[in-house]
Amino acid sequence: MIVNAVFEGGGVKGIALVGAVVGAERSGVRFGGVAGTSSGSIVASLLAAGYGGEELKRIINQTPFKAFLRRSPLFNVKLAGPAVRLIWKKGLYSGEALEYWVRKLLLAKGVRTFADLPAGKLKIVASDISNGRIVVLPDDLPYYGADPRRFEVAKAVRMSASIPYFFDPVIIRQQVDVRREEGFAGRFAYIVDGVLLSNFPLWLFENERPDEAPAATIGFQLVGKNANEPRVIRGPFSMLQAIFETMLQAHDERYIEKQYRDRTVKIPTLGVRSTQFDLTEEVSVRLFESGREKTEAFFRTFRIR
């Protein structure tokens, strides 16, 4: 069975999506088009590059996710350092370590730009907070004067996974005539995590070519959030963390249209938070198994209509 897959974002909870990939493959599923937001874009991009579920499992087992939280020692000075960085760079961490990690994995499969992938194979969702618009990569890149075929996939993933205030936004140049009235500053757009505008973009594969047999689109959604768990606010940074944790969860409870309900795999995330980068090995394994078990159960009864 060949399906198009859409992976919801959720920070480190994306480990459960890897379990879902393994569960789907064990159920005889192959992936056609793949799409994702935030951590879902990481899974989608690696699948598009040719990684299989078992390879992805080995990768997450070998990756210390806390290593993505890098910044210059200058910005580690207690309280003042992070505050200065947030004001200057607009994020607590750069996101460069995450981009480098994704780039290295993609290059191992011979993928650097979208030209190295079949046309339409991969779609990544990000948010343009300068213009207030959803950005689908690589489709919308001409709007910014960029060539979709020459754009780096790892850069697109970093855009989609740039959690506001946590990672730096990605700044890209717009076409000069887009916001000419704003002067020099208006020539740049700030791109952040796709969760802001479309965390579960099941609509991405609706306009497939009419001469092709349409594949079913299956959504992999991370559920069982800890939205009602109280957060202790001790200062400005714990407040920021509470804000973007709440933001990341907001879309996860949105109504799923009726036609998608029976095509959505709901994966419990066991109370893990999106920015909980210091997961224990035990919790990581439980997340993975949650994704695998729920996906295998889903495909035991799923039939393409």
Secondary structure, DSSP 8 states (H G I E B T S, - for coil): -EEEEEE---GGGGHHHHHHHHHHHHTT-EEEEEEEETHHHHHHHHHHHT--HHHHHHHHHH--GGGG----GGGGSTTHHHHHHHHHHSEEE-SHHHHHHHHHHHHTTT--BGGGS-TTSEEEEEEETTTTEEEEETTTGGGGT--GGGSBHHHHHHHHT--TEEE--EEEE--TTTSGGG-SGGGEEEEEEGGGT-SS-GGGGTT--TTS---EEEEEEEE---TTS-----SHHHHHHHHHHHHHHHGGGS---HHHHTTEEEEE-TT--TT-TT--HHHHHHHHHHHHHHHHHHHHH----
